[in-house]
Amino acid sequence: MQADLFHRGEEEHQYLFLWIYDVWIKLYGRKFADAQVTIERARGRMYPAAWDYALAFTPEQRAAKWKQIRDERTAR
């Protein structure tokens, strides 16, 4: 869904997490989504900071931020 928006080697997890959490909730429920966040955070490296970034926003703010990023990157 976002593969064409980023360059090879560019860190994109914080942007992925803007939308995937809410998709998980819609598809599988909040318990599943929260469990996935716990698993992802345990991976270390960029994952905890990327989740902190994404989950600092409300669902509406995440959607708006994702739309902004998508629109900026497709306007190139």
PDB file of N, H, CA, C and O in Angstrom:
ATOM      1  N   MET A   1       0.811  -1.194   0.000  1.00  0.00           N
ATOM      2  CA  MET A   1       0.000   0.000   0.000  1.00  0.00           C
ATOM      3  C   MET A   1       0.858   1.262   0.000  1.00  0.00           C
ATOM      4  O   MET A   1       0.437   2.299  -0.513  1.00  0.00           O
ATOM      5  N   GLN A   2       2.039   1.179   0.563  1.00  0.00           N
ATOM      6  H   GLN A   2       2.381   0.337   0.980  1.00  0.00           H
ATOM      7  CA  GLN A   2       2.870   2.375   0.622  1.00  0.00           C
ATOM      8  C   GLN A   2       4.234   2.178  -0.023  1.00  0.00           C
ATOM      9  O   GLN A   2       5.077   3.073   0.039  1.00  0.00           O
ATOM     10  N   ALA A   3       4.463   1.040  -0.632  1.00  0.00           N
ATOM     11  H   ALA A   3       3.779   0.313  -0.682  1.00  0.00           H
ATOM     12  CA  ALA A   3       5.779   0.713  -1.163  1.00  0.00           C
ATOM     13  C   ALA A   3       6.302   1.742  -2.155  1.00  0.00           C
ATOM     14  O   ALA A   3       7.500   2.029  -2.165  1.00  0.00           O
ATOM     15  N   ASP A   4       5.448   2.294  -2.974  1.00  0.00           N
ATOM     16  H   ASP A   4       4.475   2.061  -2.965  1.00  0.00           H
ATOM     17  CA  ASP A   4       5.895   3.243  -3.989  1.00  0.00           C
ATOM     18  C   ASP A   4       6.094   4.662  -3.456  1.00  0.00           C
ATOM     19  O   ASP A   4       6.499   5.554  -4.203  1.00  0.00           O
ATOM     20  N   LEU A   5       5.816   4.872  -2.183  1.00  0.00           N
ATOM     21  H   LEU A   5       5.487   4.148  -1.576  1.00  0.00           H
ATOM     22  CA  LEU A   5       5.920   6.223  -1.620  1.00  0.00           C
ATOM     23  C   LEU A   5       7.281   6.522  -1.024  1.00  0.00           C
ATOM     24  O   LEU A   5       7.611   7.684  -0.784  1.00  0.00           O
ATOM     25  N   PHE A   6       8.073   5.495  -0.781  1.00  0.00           N
ATOM     26  H   PHE A   6       7.805   4.552  -0.975  1.00  0.00           H
ATOM     27  CA  PHE A   6       9.346   5.680  -0.088  1.00  0.00           C
ATOM     28  C   PHE A   6      10.493   5.149  -0.933  1.00  0.00           C
ATOM     29  O   PHE A   6      10.316   4.262  -1.769  1.00  0.00           O
ATOM     30  N   HIS A   7      11.662   5.707  -0.699  1.00  0.00           N
ATOM     31  H   HIS A   7      11.806   6.428  -0.020  1.00  0.00           H
ATOM     32  CA  HIS A   7      12.865   5.281  -1.411  1.00  0.00           C
ATOM     33  C   HIS A   7      13.486   4.088  -0.696  1.00  0.00           C
ATOM     34  O   HIS A   7      13.301   3.900   0.506  1.00  0.00           O
ATOM     35  N   ARG A   8      14.214   3.297  -1.447  1.00  0.00           N
ATOM     36  H   ARG A   8      14.364   3.450  -2.424  1.00  0.00           H
ATOM     37  CA  ARG A   8      14.922   2.154  -0.870  1.00  0.00           C
ATOM     38  C   ARG A   8      15.847   2.650   0.247  1.00  0.00           C
ATOM     39  O   ARG A   8      16.600   3.606   0.064  1.00  0.00           O
ATOM     40  N   GLY A   9      15.778   2.002   1.376  1.00  0.00           N
ATOM     41  H   GLY A   9      15.166   1.225   1.525  1.00  0.00           H
ATOM     42  CA  GLY A   9      16.619   2.358   2.507  1.00  0.00           C
ATOM     43  C   GLY A   9      16.033   3.445   3.399  1.00  0.00           C
ATOM     44  O   GLY A   9      16.569   3.716   4.474  1.00  0.00           O
ATOM     45  N   GLU A  10      14.958   4.061   2.974  1.00  0.00           N
ATOM     46  H   GLU A  10      14.523   3.841   2.101  1.00  0.00           H
ATOM     47  CA  GLU A  10      14.321   5.111   3.770  1.00  0.00           C
ATOM     48  C   GLU A  10      13.483   4.458   4.873  1.00  0.00           C
ATOM     49  O   GLU A  10      12.716   3.533   4.607  1.00  0.00           O
ATOM     50  N   GLU A  11      13.629   4.934   6.090  1.00  0.00           N
ATOM     51  H   GLU A  11      14.252   5.686   6.306  1.00  0.00           H
ATOM     52  CA  GLU A  11      12.871   4.371   7.212  1.00  0.00           C
ATOM     53  C   GLU A  11      11.405   4.778   7.096  1.00  0.00           C
ATOM     54  O   GLU A  11      11.080   5.965   7.080  1.00  0.00           O
ATOM     55  N   GLU A  12      10.542   3.800   7.017  1.00  0.00           N
ATOM     56  H   GLU A  12      10.806   2.836   7.030  1.00  0.00           H
ATOM     57  CA  GLU A  12       9.128   4.086   6.792  1.00  0.00           C
ATOM     58  C   GLU A  12       8.207   3.508   7.856  1.00  0.00           C
ATOM     59  O   GLU A  12       6.988   3.638   7.742  1.00  0.00           O
ATOM     60  N   HIS A  13       8.753   2.874   8.885  1.00  0.00           N
ATOM     61  H   HIS A  13       9.743   2.768   8.979  1.00  0.00           H
ATOM     62  CA  HIS A  13       7.899   2.221   9.882  1.00  0.00           C
ATOM     63  C   HIS A  13       6.958   3.192  10.589  1.00  0.00           C
ATOM     64  O   HIS A  13       5.797   2.857  10.824  1.00  0.00           O
ATOM     65  N   GLN A  14       7.434   4.382  10.930  1.00  0.00           N
ATOM     66  H   GLN A  14       8.377   4.654  10.739  1.00  0.00           H
ATOM     67  CA  GLN A  14       6.536   5.302  11.636  1.00  0.00           C
ATOM     68  C   GLN A  14       5.339   5.672  10.777  1.00  0.00           C
ATOM     69  O   GLN A  14       4.268   5.967  11.306  1.00  0.00           O
ATOM     70  N   TYR A  15       5.504   5.659   9.468  1.00  0.00           N
ATOM     71  H   TYR A  15       6.375   5.419   9.039  1.00  0.00           H
ATOM     72  CA  TYR A  15       4.393   5.966   8.569  1.00  0.00           C
ATOM     73  C   TYR A  15       3.480   4.753   8.393  1.00  0.00           C
ATOM     74  O   TYR A  15       2.258   4.895   8.350  1.00  0.00           O
ATOM     75  N   LEU A  16       4.064   3.573   8.292  1.00  0.00           N
ATOM     76  H   LEU A  16       5.056   3.457   8.327  1.00  0.00           H
ATOM     77  CA  LEU A  16       3.293   2.340   8.231  1.00  0.00           C
ATOM     78  C   LEU A  16       2.399   2.218   9.463  1.00  0.00           C
ATOM     79  O   LEU A  16       1.228   1.851   9.365  1.00  0.00           O
ATOM     80  N   PHE A  17       2.965   2.530  10.609  1.00  0.00           N
ATOM     81  H   PHE A  17       3.916   2.829  10.689  1.00  0.00           H
ATOM     82  CA  PHE A  17       2.225   2.378  11.858  1.00  0.00           C
ATOM     83  C   PHE A  17       1.126   3.422  12.010  1.00  0.00           C
ATOM     84  O   PHE A  17       0.257   3.274  12.870  1.00  0.00           O
ATOM     85  N   LEU A  18       1.142   4.460  11.206  1.00  0.00           N
ATOM     86  H   LEU A  18       1.848   4.580  10.507  1.00  0.00           H
ATOM     87  CA  LEU A  18       0.046   5.434  11.231  1.00  0.00           C
ATOM     88  C   LEU A  18      -1.276   4.809  10.794  1.00  0.00           C
ATOM     89  O   LEU A  18      -2.341   5.225  11.252  1.00  0.00           O
ATOM     90  N   TRP A  19      -1.213   3.823   9.920  1.00  0.00           N
ATOM     91  H   TRP A  19      -0.348   3.485   9.548  1.00  0.00           H
ATOM     92  CA  TRP A  19      -2.451   3.241   9.421  1.00  0.00           C
ATOM     93  C   TRP A  19      -2.656   1.776   9.798  1.00  0.00           C
ATOM     94  O   TRP A  19      -3.797   1.328   9.911  1.00  0.00           O
ATOM     95  N   ILE A  20      -1.580   1.026   9.994  1.00  0.00           N
ATOM     96  H   ILE A  20      -0.653   1.391   9.903  1.00  0.00           H
ATOM     97  CA  ILE A  20      -1.764  -0.417  10.186  1.00  0.00           C
ATOM     98  C   ILE A  20      -2.449  -0.749  11.512  1.00  0.00           C
ATOM     99  O   ILE A  20      -3.212  -1.713  11.587  1.00  0.00           O
ATOM    100  N   TYR A  21      -2.186   0.037  12.558  1.00  0.00           N
ATOM    101  H   TYR A  21      -1.566   0.819  12.498  1.00  0.00           H
ATOM    102  CA  TYR A  21      -2.826  -0.218  13.850  1.00  0.00           C
ATOM    103  C   TYR A  21      -4.351  -0.158  13.719  1.00  0.00           C
ATOM    104  O   TYR A  21      -5.058  -1.031  14.222  1.00  0.00           O
ATOM    105  N   ASP A  22      -4.840   0.859  13.054  1.00  0.00           N
ATOM    106  H   ASP A  22      -4.266   1.569  12.645  1.00  0.00           H
ATOM    107  CA  ASP A  22      -6.283   1.018  12.897  1.00  0.00           C
ATOM    108  C   ASP A  22      -6.879  -0.039  11.970  1.00  0.00           C
ATOM    109  O   ASP A  22      -8.029  -0.441  12.153  1.00  0.00           O
ATOM    110  N   VAL A  23      -6.128  -0.485  10.998  1.00  0.00           N
ATOM    111  H   VAL A  23      -5.195  -0.158  10.849  1.00  0.00           H
ATOM    112  CA  VAL A  23      -6.583  -1.589  10.147  1.00  0.00           C
ATOM    113  C   VAL A  23      -6.695  -2.863  10.979  1.00  0.00           C
ATOM    114  O   VAL A  23      -7.682  -3.591  10.876  1.00  0.00           O
ATOM    115  N   TRP A  24      -5.681  -3.131  11.806  1.00  0.00           N
ATOM    116  H   TRP A  24      -4.879  -2.539  11.890  1.00  0.00           H
ATOM    117  CA  TRP A  24      -5.744  -4.312  12.679  1.00  0.00           C
ATOM    118  C   TRP A  24      -6.979  -4.262  13.571  1.00  0.00           C
ATOM    119  O   TRP A  24      -7.664  -5.269  13.749  1.00  0.00           O
ATOM    120  N   ILE A  25      -7.259  -3.087  14.130  1.00  0.00           N
ATOM    121  H   ILE A  25      -6.702  -2.269  13.985  1.00  0.00           H
ATOM    122  CA  ILE A  25      -8.433  -2.959  15.001  1.00  0.00           C
ATOM    123  C   ILE A  25      -9.704  -3.293  14.227  1.00  0.00           C
ATOM    124  O   ILE A  25     -10.554  -4.042  14.709  1.00  0.00           O
ATOM    125  N   LYS A  26      -9.827  -2.737  13.034  1.00  0.00           N
ATOM    126  H   LYS A  26      -9.136  -2.129  12.643  1.00  0.00           H
ATOM    127  CA  LYS A  26     -11.034  -2.986  12.239  1.00  0.00           C
ATOM    128  C   LYS A  26     -11.169  -4.447  11.830  1.00  0.00           C
ATOM    129  O   LYS A  26     -12.274  -4.989  11.817  1.00  0.00           O
ATOM    130  N   LEU A  27     -10.060  -5.080  11.499  1.00  0.00           N
ATOM    131  H   LEU A  27      -9.162  -4.639  11.509  1.00  0.00           H
ATOM    132  CA  LEU A  27     -10.107  -6.466  11.041  1.00  0.00           C
ATOM    133  C   LEU A  27     -10.179  -7.485  12.170  1.00  0.00           C
ATOM    134  O   LEU A  27     -10.918  -8.466  12.084  1.00  0.00           O
ATOM    135  N   TYR A  28      -9.400  -7.245  13.240  1.00  0.00           N
ATOM    136  H   TYR A  28      -8.800  -6.448  13.310  1.00  0.00           H
ATOM    137  CA  TYR A  28      -9.223  -8.285  14.258  1.00  0.00           C
ATOM    138  C   TYR A  28      -9.550  -7.846  15.681  1.00  0.00           C
ATOM    139  O   TYR A  28      -9.582  -8.678  16.587  1.00  0.00           O
ATOM    140  N   GLY A  29      -9.794  -6.559  15.893  1.00  0.00           N
ATOM    141  H   GLY A  29      -9.768  -5.882  15.157  1.00  0.00           H
ATOM    142  CA  GLY A  29     -10.114  -6.067  17.232  1.00  0.00           C
ATOM    143  C   GLY A  29      -8.917  -5.443  17.936  1.00  0.00           C
ATOM    144  O   GLY A  29      -7.765  -5.664  17.562  1.00  0.00           O
ATOM    145  N   ARG A  30      -9.217  -4.665  18.955  1.00  0.00           N
ATOM    146  H   ARG A  30     -10.153  -4.485  19.259  1.00  0.00           H
ATOM    147  CA  ARG A  30      -8.183  -3.924  19.695  1.00  0.00           C
ATOM    148  C   ARG A  30      -7.218  -4.863  20.428  1.00  0.00           C
ATOM    149  O   ARG A  30      -6.018  -4.594  20.485  1.00  0.00           O
ATOM    150  N   LYS A  31      -7.731  -5.949  20.982  1.00  0.00           N
ATOM    151  H   LYS A  31      -8.706  -6.167  20.936  1.00  0.00           H
ATOM    152  CA  LYS A  31      -6.856  -6.879  21.707  1.00  0.00           C
ATOM    153  C   LYS A  31      -5.753  -7.407  20.789  1.00  0.00           C
ATOM    154  O   LYS A  31      -4.586  -7.459  21.178  1.00  0.00           O
ATOM    155  N   PHE A  32      -6.125  -7.794  19.583  1.00  0.00           N
ATOM    156  H   PHE A  32      -7.073  -7.752  19.267  1.00  0.00           H
ATOM    157  CA  PHE A  32      -5.141  -8.265  18.610  1.00  0.00           C
ATOM    158  C   PHE A  32      -4.159  -7.152  18.261  1.00  0.00           C
ATOM    159  O   PHE A  32      -2.947  -7.370  18.256  1.00  0.00           O
ATOM    160  N   ALA A  33      -4.677  -5.962  17.969  1.00  0.00           N
ATOM    161  H   ALA A  33      -5.661  -5.785  17.972  1.00  0.00           H
ATOM    162  CA  ALA A  33      -3.818  -4.835  17.578  1.00  0.00           C
ATOM    163  C   ALA A  33      -2.817  -4.512  18.680  1.00  0.00           C
ATOM    164  O   ALA A  33      -1.632  -4.312  18.411  1.00  0.00           O
ATOM    165  N   ASP A  34      -3.291  -4.462  19.910  1.00  0.00           N
ATOM    166  H   ASP A  34      -4.254  -4.625  20.128  1.00  0.00           H
ATOM    167  CA  ASP A  34      -2.389  -4.166  21.023  1.00  0.00           C
ATOM    168  C   ASP A  34      -1.335  -5.251  21.212  1.00  0.00           C
ATOM    169  O   ASP A  34      -0.184  -4.959  21.538  1.00  0.00           O
ATOM    170  N   ALA A  35      -1.735  -6.508  21.006  1.00  0.00           N
ATOM    171  H   ALA A  35      -2.669  -6.746  20.741  1.00  0.00           H
ATOM    172  CA  ALA A  35      -0.765  -7.608  21.097  1.00  0.00           C
ATOM    173  C   ALA A  35       0.309  -7.477  20.025  1.00  0.00           C
ATOM    174  O   ALA A  35       1.483  -7.739  20.287  1.00  0.00           O
ATOM    175  N   GLN A  36      -0.083  -7.076  18.823  1.00  0.00           N
ATOM    176  H   GLN A  36      -1.037  -6.864  18.609  1.00  0.00           H
ATOM    177  CA  GLN A  36       0.888  -6.900  17.746  1.00  0.00           C
ATOM    178  C   GLN A  36       1.865  -5.763  18.055  1.00  0.00           C
ATOM    179  O   GLN A  36       3.054  -5.861  17.753  1.00  0.00           O
ATOM    180  N   VAL A  37       1.358  -4.692  18.655  1.00  0.00           N
ATOM    181  H   VAL A  37       0.392  -4.612  18.900  1.00  0.00           H
ATOM    182  CA  VAL A  37       2.234  -3.574  19.040  1.00  0.00           C
ATOM    183  C   VAL A  37       3.259  -4.062  20.060  1.00  0.00           C
ATOM    184  O   VAL A  37       4.435  -3.713  19.968  1.00  0.00           O
ATOM    185  N   THR A  38       2.828  -4.862  21.025  1.00  0.00           N
ATOM    186  H   THR A  38       1.872  -5.146  21.100  1.00  0.00           H
ATOM    187  CA  THR A  38       3.748  -5.408  22.026  1.00  0.00           C
ATOM    188  C   THR A  38       4.832  -6.250  21.369  1.00  0.00           C
ATOM    189  O   THR A  38       6.009  -6.132  21.709  1.00  0.00           O
ATOM    190  N   ILE A  39       4.436  -7.093  20.433  1.00  0.00           N
ATOM    191  H   ILE A  39       3.480  -7.189  20.157  1.00  0.00           H
ATOM    192  CA  ILE A  39       5.402  -7.926  19.702  1.00  0.00           C
ATOM    193  C   ILE A  39       6.368  -7.055  18.907  1.00  0.00           C
ATOM    194  O   ILE A  39       7.579  -7.275  18.933  1.00  0.00           O
ATOM    195  N   GLU A  40       5.827  -6.069  18.205  1.00  0.00           N
ATOM    196  H   GLU A  40       4.844  -5.891  18.184  1.00  0.00           H
ATOM    197  CA  GLU A  40       6.664  -5.189  17.386  1.00  0.00           C
ATOM    198  C   GLU A  40       7.655  -4.399  18.249  1.00  0.00           C
ATOM    199  O   GLU A  40       8.827  -4.282  17.893  1.00  0.00           O
ATOM    200  N   ARG A  41       7.194  -3.862  19.371  1.00  0.00           N
ATOM    201  H   ARG A  41       6.241  -3.957  19.660  1.00  0.00           H
ATOM    202  CA  ARG A  41       8.073  -3.100  20.256  1.00  0.00           C
ATOM    203  C   ARG A  41       9.236  -3.959  20.759  1.00  0.00           C
ATOM    204  O   ARG A  41      10.351  -3.464  20.925  1.00  0.00           O
ATOM    205  N   ALA A  42       8.975  -5.234  20.997  1.00  0.00           N
ATOM    206  H   ALA A  42       8.069  -5.636  20.861  1.00  0.00           H
ATOM    207  CA  ALA A  42      10.003  -6.137  21.509  1.00  0.00           C
ATOM    208  C   ALA A  42      11.114  -6.392  20.499  1.00  0.00           C
ATOM    209  O   ALA A  42      12.186  -6.871  20.867  1.00  0.00           O
ATOM    210  N   ARG A  43      10.872  -6.081  19.253  1.00  0.00           N
ATOM    211  H   ARG A  43      10.001  -5.691  18.955  1.00  0.00           H
ATOM    212  CA  ARG A  43      11.894  -6.269  18.218  1.00  0.00           C
ATOM    213  C   ARG A  43      13.046  -5.282  18.346  1.00  0.00           C
ATOM    214  O   ARG A  43      14.123  -5.489  17.788  1.00  0.00           O
ATOM    215  N   GLY A  44      12.804  -4.206  19.089  1.00  0.00           N
ATOM    216  H   GLY A  44      11.928  -4.038  19.543  1.00  0.00           H
ATOM    217  CA  GLY A  44      13.865  -3.217  19.288  1.00  0.00           C
ATOM    218  C   GLY A  44      14.090  -2.365  18.061  1.00  0.00           C
ATOM    219  O   GLY A  44      13.170  -2.098  17.288  1.00  0.00           O
ATOM    220  N   ARG A  45      15.336  -1.941  17.896  1.00  0.00           N
ATOM    221  H   ARG A  45      16.083  -2.157  18.524  1.00  0.00           H
ATOM    222  CA  ARG A  45      15.760  -1.073  16.804  1.00  0.00           C
ATOM    223  C   ARG A  45      14.807   0.108  16.639  1.00  0.00           C
ATOM    224  O   ARG A  45      14.601   0.863  17.589  1.00  0.00           O
ATOM    225  N   MET A  46      14.229   0.283  15.466  1.00  0.00           N
ATOM    226  H   MET A  46      14.396  -0.330  14.694  1.00  0.00           H
ATOM    227  CA  MET A  46      13.389   1.448  15.188  1.00  0.00           C
ATOM    228  C   MET A  46      11.941   1.262  15.632  1.00  0.00           C
ATOM    229  O   MET A  46      11.178   2.228  15.657  1.00  0.00           O
ATOM    230  N   TYR A  47      11.556   0.056  15.975  1.00  0.00           N
ATOM    231  H   TYR A  47      12.176  -0.729  15.954  1.00  0.00           H
ATOM    232  CA  TYR A  47      10.153  -0.243  16.241  1.00  0.00           C
ATOM    233  C   TYR A  47       9.551   0.510  17.431  1.00  0.00           C
ATOM    234  O   TYR A  47       8.482   1.100  17.277  1.00  0.00           O
ATOM    235  N   PRO A  48      10.181   0.520  18.604  1.00  0.00           N
ATOM    236  CA  PRO A  48       9.551   1.247  19.713  1.00  0.00           C
ATOM    237  C   PRO A  48       9.313   2.728  19.409  1.00  0.00           C
ATOM    238  O   PRO A  48       8.238   3.253  19.698  1.00  0.00           O
ATOM    239  N   ALA A  49      10.289   3.393  18.837  1.00  0.00           N
ATOM    240  H   ALA A  49      11.163   2.967  18.602  1.00  0.00           H
ATOM    241  CA  ALA A  49      10.134   4.821  18.520  1.00  0.00           C
ATOM    242  C   ALA A  49       9.065   5.041  17.453  1.00  0.00           C
ATOM    243  O   ALA A  49       8.319   6.018  17.516  1.00  0.00           O
ATOM    244  N   ALA A  50       8.989   4.148  16.483  1.00  0.00           N
ATOM    245  H   ALA A  50       9.596   3.354  16.432  1.00  0.00           H
ATOM    246  CA  ALA A  50       7.979   4.280  15.434  1.00  0.00           C
ATOM    247  C   ALA A  50       6.573   4.100  16.014  1.00  0.00           C
ATOM    248  O   ALA A  50       5.644   4.812  15.631  1.00  0.00           O
ATOM    249  N   TRP A  51       6.422   3.156  16.929  1.00  0.00           N
ATOM    250  H   TRP A  51       7.176   2.578  17.240  1.00  0.00           H
ATOM    251  CA  TRP A  51       5.116   2.986  17.571  1.00  0.00           C
ATOM    252  C   TRP A  51       4.790   4.166  18.476  1.00  0.00           C
ATOM    253  O   TRP A  51       3.645   4.617  18.514  1.00  0.00           O
ATOM    254  N   ASP A  52       5.779   4.670  19.205  1.00  0.00           N
ATOM    255  H   ASP A  52       6.709   4.303  19.175  1.00  0.00           H
ATOM    256  CA  ASP A  52       5.546   5.861  20.039  1.00  0.00           C
ATOM    257  C   ASP A  52       5.052   7.018  19.184  1.00  0.00           C
ATOM    258  O   ASP A  52       4.116   7.723  19.561  1.00  0.00           O
ATOM    259  N   TYR A  53       5.679   7.207  18.041  1.00  0.00           N
ATOM    260  H   TYR A  53       6.439   6.634  17.734  1.00  0.00           H
ATOM    261  CA  TYR A  53       5.287   8.280  17.123  1.00  0.00           C
ATOM    262  C   TYR A  53       3.838   8.110  16.682  1.00  0.00           C
ATOM    263  O   TYR A  53       3.030   9.029  16.814  1.00  0.00           O
ATOM    264  N   ALA A  54       3.515   6.942  16.162  1.00  0.00           N
ATOM    265  H   ALA A  54       4.171   6.195  16.055  1.00  0.00           H
ATOM    266  CA  ALA A  54       2.180   6.718  15.592  1.00  0.00           C
ATOM    267  C   ALA A  54       1.084   6.763  16.656  1.00  0.00           C
ATOM    268  O   ALA A  54       0.017   7.334  16.429  1.00  0.00           O
ATOM    269  N   LEU A  55       1.344   6.169  17.798  1.00  0.00           N
ATOM    270  H   LEU A  55       2.211   5.705  17.982  1.00  0.00           H
ATOM    271  CA  LEU A  55       0.299   6.074  18.817  1.00  0.00           C
ATOM    272  C   LEU A  55       0.176   7.341  19.662  1.00  0.00           C
ATOM    273  O   LEU A  55      -0.691   7.427  20.532  1.00  0.00           O
ATOM    274  N   ALA A  56       1.028   8.307  19.412  1.00  0.00           N
ATOM    275  H   ALA A  56       1.732   8.237  18.706  1.00  0.00           H
ATOM    276  CA  ALA A  56       0.879   9.609  20.078  1.00  0.00           C
ATOM    277  C   ALA A  56      -0.305  10.380  19.497  1.00  0.00           C
ATOM    278  O   ALA A  56      -0.783  11.340  20.101  1.00  0.00           O
ATOM    279  N   PHE A  57      -0.773   9.958  18.328  1.00  0.00           N
ATOM    280  H   PHE A  57      -0.385   9.178  17.838  1.00  0.00           H
ATOM    281  CA  PHE A  57      -1.896  10.601  17.647  1.00  0.00           C
ATOM    282  C   PHE A  57      -3.196   9.848  17.942  1.00  0.00           C
ATOM    283  O   PHE A  57      -3.180   8.650  18.226  1.00  0.00           O
ATOM    284  N   THR A  58      -4.302  10.553  17.874  1.00  0.00           N
ATOM    285  H   THR A  58      -4.316  11.526  17.644  1.00  0.00           H
ATOM    286  CA  THR A  58      -5.611   9.903  17.926  1.00  0.00           C
ATOM    287  C   THR A  58      -5.826   9.188  16.592  1.00  0.00           C
ATOM    288  O   THR A  58      -5.093   9.442  15.636  1.00  0.00           O
ATOM    289  N   PRO A  59      -6.819   8.298  16.511  1.00  0.00           N
ATOM    290  CA  PRO A  59      -7.090   7.657  15.215  1.00  0.00           C
ATOM    291  C   PRO A  59      -7.344   8.676  14.099  1.00  0.00           C
ATOM    292  O   PRO A  59      -6.886   8.494  12.971  1.00  0.00           O
ATOM    293  N   GLU A  60      -8.061   9.726  14.412  1.00  0.00           N
ATOM    294  H   GLU A  60      -8.433   9.875  15.328  1.00  0.00           H
ATOM    295  CA  GLU A  60      -8.351  10.759  13.408  1.00  0.00           C
ATOM    296  C   GLU A  60      -7.082  11.491  12.993  1.00  0.00           C
ATOM    297  O   GLU A  60      -6.884  11.788  11.815  1.00  0.00           O
ATOM    298  N   GLN A  61      -6.224  11.779  13.966  1.00  0.00           N
ATOM    299  H   GLN A  61      -6.384  11.538  14.923  1.00  0.00           H
ATOM    300  CA  GLN A  61      -4.960  12.448  13.649  1.00  0.00           C
ATOM    301  C   GLN A  61      -4.040  11.541  12.837  1.00  0.00           C
ATOM    302  O   GLN A  61      -3.358  12.008  11.925  1.00  0.00           O
ATOM    303  N   ARG A  62      -4.016  10.250  13.161  1.00  0.00           N
ATOM    304  H   ARG A  62      -4.571   9.870  13.901  1.00  0.00           H
ATOM    305  CA  ARG A  62      -3.204   9.309  12.374  1.00  0.00           C
ATOM    306  C   ARG A  62      -3.676   9.280  10.931  1.00  0.00           C
ATOM    307  O   ARG A  62      -2.863   9.317  10.007  1.00  0.00           O
ATOM    308  N   ALA A  63      -4.977   9.215  10.736  1.00  0.00           N
ATOM    309  H   ALA A  63      -5.637   9.185  11.486  1.00  0.00           H
ATOM    310  CA  ALA A  63      -5.530   9.186   9.381  1.00  0.00           C
ATOM    311  C   ALA A  63      -5.182  10.464   8.629  1.00  0.00           C
ATOM    312  O   ALA A  63      -4.806  10.413   7.458  1.00  0.00           O
ATOM    313  N   ALA A  64      -5.304  11.600   9.291  1.00  0.00           N
ATOM    314  H   ALA A  64      -5.609  11.642  10.242  1.00  0.00           H
ATOM    315  CA  ALA A  64      -4.989  12.882   8.648  1.00  0.00           C
ATOM    316  C   ALA A  64      -3.503  12.974   8.325  1.00  0.00           C
ATOM    317  O   ALA A  64      -3.130  13.457   7.256  1.00  0.00           O
ATOM    318  N   LYS A  65      -2.655  12.518   9.236  1.00  0.00           N
ATOM    319  H   LYS A  65      -2.958  12.125  10.105  1.00  0.00           H
ATOM    320  CA  LYS A  65      -1.198  12.556   9.015  1.00  0.00           C
ATOM    321  C   LYS A  65      -0.831  11.640   7.849  1.00  0.00           C
ATOM    322  O   LYS A  65      -0.031  12.013   6.990  1.00  0.00           O
ATOM    323  N   TRP A  66      -1.416  10.440   7.820  1.00  0.00           N
ATOM    324  H   TRP A  66      -2.066  10.137   8.518  1.00  0.00           H
ATOM    325  CA  TRP A  66      -1.135   9.515   6.717  1.00  0.00           C
ATOM    326  C   TRP A  66      -1.572  10.115   5.388  1.00  0.00           C
ATOM    327  O   TRP A  66      -0.842  10.033   4.400  1.00  0.00           O
ATOM    328  N   LYS A  67      -2.750  10.717   5.358  1.00  0.00           N
ATOM    329  H   LYS A  67      -3.342  10.784   6.160  1.00  0.00           H
ATOM    330  CA  LYS A  67      -3.242  11.350   4.131  1.00  0.00           C
ATOM    331  C   LYS A  67      -2.296  12.456   3.686  1.00  0.00           C
ATOM    332  O   LYS A  67      -2.006  12.580   2.496  1.00  0.00           O
ATOM    333  N   GLN A  68      -1.818  13.253   4.620  1.00  0.00           N
ATOM    334  H   GLN A  68      -2.054  13.152   5.586  1.00  0.00           H
ATOM    335  CA  GLN A  68      -0.883  14.332   4.302  1.00  0.00           C
ATOM    336  C   GLN A  68       0.403  13.774   3.688  1.00  0.00           C
ATOM    337  O   GLN A  68       0.868  14.267   2.660  1.00  0.00           O
ATOM    338  N   ILE A  69       0.961  12.768   4.305  1.00  0.00           N
ATOM    339  H   ILE A  69       0.584  12.368   5.140  1.00  0.00           H
ATOM    340  CA  ILE A  69       2.200  12.158   3.803  1.00  0.00           C
ATOM    341  C   ILE A  69       1.973  11.532   2.440  1.00  0.00           C
ATOM    342  O   ILE A  69       2.771  11.726   1.522  1.00  0.00           O
ATOM    343  N   ARG A  70       0.888  10.783   2.303  1.00  0.00           N
ATOM    344  H   ARG A  70       0.240  10.626   3.048  1.00  0.00           H
ATOM    345  CA  ARG A  70       0.564  10.149   1.018  1.00  0.00           C
ATOM    346  C   ARG A  70       0.408  11.189  -0.077  1.00  0.00           C
ATOM    347  O   ARG A  70       0.948  11.032  -1.172  1.00  0.00           O
ATOM    348  N   ASP A  71      -0.332  12.252   0.215  1.00  0.00           N
ATOM    349  H   ASP A  71      -0.771  12.380   1.104  1.00  0.00           H
ATOM    350  CA  ASP A  71      -0.557  13.296  -0.783  1.00  0.00           C
ATOM    351  C   ASP A  71       0.740  14.009  -1.158  1.00  0.00           C
ATOM    352  O   ASP A  71       0.967  14.303  -2.332  1.00  0.00           O
ATOM    353  N   GLU A  72       1.583  14.286  -0.184  1.00  0.00           N
ATOM    354  H   GLU A  72       1.399  14.048   0.770  1.00  0.00           H
ATOM    355  CA  GLU A  72       2.866  14.942  -0.462  1.00  0.00           C
ATOM    356  C   GLU A  72       3.744  14.064  -1.344  1.00  0.00           C
ATOM    357  O   GLU A  72       4.411  14.560  -2.253  1.00  0.00           O
ATOM    358  N   ARG A  73       3.745  12.784  -1.083  1.00  0.00           N
ATOM    359  H   ARG A  73       3.203  12.381  -0.345  1.00  0.00           H
ATOM    360  CA  ARG A  73       4.631  11.877  -1.816  1.00  0.00           C
ATOM    361  C   ARG A  73       4.084  11.487  -3.181  1.00  0.00           C
ATOM    362  O   ARG A  73       4.859  11.118  -4.064  1.00  0.00           O
ATOM    363  N   THR A  74       2.798  11.556  -3.376  1.00  0.00           N
ATOM    364  H   THR A  74       2.168  11.856  -2.659  1.00  0.00           H
ATOM    365  CA  THR A  74       2.257  11.235  -4.699  1.00  0.00           C
ATOM    366  C   THR A  74       2.226  12.466  -5.594  1.00  0.00           C
ATOM    367  O   THR A  74       2.018  12.346  -6.802  1.00  0.00           O
ATOM    368  N   ALA A  75       2.429  13.639  -5.023  1.00  0.00           N
ATOM    369  H   ALA A  75       2.598  13.737  -4.042  1.00  0.00           H
ATOM    370  CA  ALA A  75       2.428  14.879  -5.802  1.00  0.00           C
ATOM    371  C   ALA A  75       3.763  15.098  -6.521  1.00  0.00           C
ATOM    372  O   ALA A  75       3.877  15.995  -7.357  1.00  0.00           O
ATOM    373  N   ARG A  76       4.762  14.290  -6.203  1.00  0.00           N
ATOM    374  H   ARG A  76       4.669  13.562  -5.524  1.00  0.00           H
ATOM    375  CA  ARG A  76       6.099  14.447  -6.820  1.00  0.00           C
ATOM    376  C   ARG A  76       6.057  14.242  -8.311  1.00  0.00           C
ATOM    377  O   ARG A  76       7.088  14.338  -8.977  1.00  0.00           O
TER     378      ARG A  76
END
